[in-house]
Amino acid sequence: MLPLTFRCLTTGTGPLVEVVGALDFETAQDFHDLLPTLALLPGQRLVLDLGAVEFFDSSGIRALLAARRLAAAGGGDLALAAVPDHIVRVLDAVGLADHFTIATAPPQ
């Protein structure tokens, strides 16, 4: 199993979370535990940098949906950045690719 690690940064537009490793059944709870700790103000955007996610399954989908709900509940929105092709294929396969804003690169 690949470990899952996070690096949380604050940008001018909101929190940026760099996700590294496997976002799957065994690690998704760690991601869910992280979400309530993020400071997202109304009008801000939560950005998840997925460029270093090496494995992604249905639990990863649920984690992304939870992040989207958190952002919406706080009056903000969610963007996915640097999304690897294997994640795009999964989101396309389940009909969710259009439900996420996908940026080519995370904010500076």
N, C-alpha and C positions, 0 to 999 in steps of 0.2 A: 504494500500500500504506500502510495506517495503521501507525504505529510501535507497539510494545508497550513499556510502561513499568510498573515496579513500585514500590510504596512498602511497605516492610516495617516493621511496628510490633510491639512486644511488649505484650501485654495480660496481665491477671491470669490468664487461662485458657489462654494460649498465643499463638503468632504469628498476626498478622493481615497478610495480603498484599492490598493494593489493586492490582488489575490494571486497566490502562487501555490502550485501543486495540484492536487486532485480535489475537485468539488463533487463529491459523490455521497453515497449512502453512509459511509463511515465517517465523513468529515463535515457533512452539511450542518449538523447541530452546532459545530463551532462557529460557522458562518451565522446561523440564526442567533446565537448568543452574542455575537458582535453587534448586530443591528441596533438593539436598543441603546447602545453606548455611543452611537454616532450623533453628533450635534448638527441637526439640519434645521435651519430656520426657514420660515415661509418664503417662498420665491427662490430658494436655493436649489441647486441640483446636486444630487448624490451621483458620483461617477464611480463605477466599478471598472478598474483596469484589469481585464481578463487575459492579457497578453501572455502571462506565464502559467495559465491553467493548462495542465498537461492531460487531464482526464476529466470528463464531464458526463453525468448521467441524469436520470430523471430527478434525483434528489437535488442536483444542481439547478434544474429548471424550477423546482419548488423554491429553492433559495433565492433565485432571481425574482420570482413572483413576490416573495415575501419582502424583498428589498423595494420593489416597485410599490407595494402596498404601504410600506413604512414611509416612503418619500411622499406619496399622495396624501397620507394621513397628516403629515407635517406641513402640507401646503407647498411642497416642492415637487420635483420630478427626478427621474432616474435616467442616466445614460450609461451605456456600456461602451467601453473604449478598448481598442486594440484587440478586438474579438477574433480569436483563432478560427480558422475554417471549420475545424471539427465541431465547435460550438455553434457556429452559424448553421451548419448542416443539421444539427439536432433541433435547433429552434425552427428551422424551415420544415423539418419532417413532422413536427407536432403543430405546425400552424401558428407559431408564436413570434416569428421573426419580426412581423409588422407591429407587434405590441411593445417593442422596445426601441428607443432612440439609440442608434449605433453610431458612435463617433470613431473617426480613424485614429485619433490619438488622444490621450488624456490631457486635461488642462495643465498648464505649467504652474 
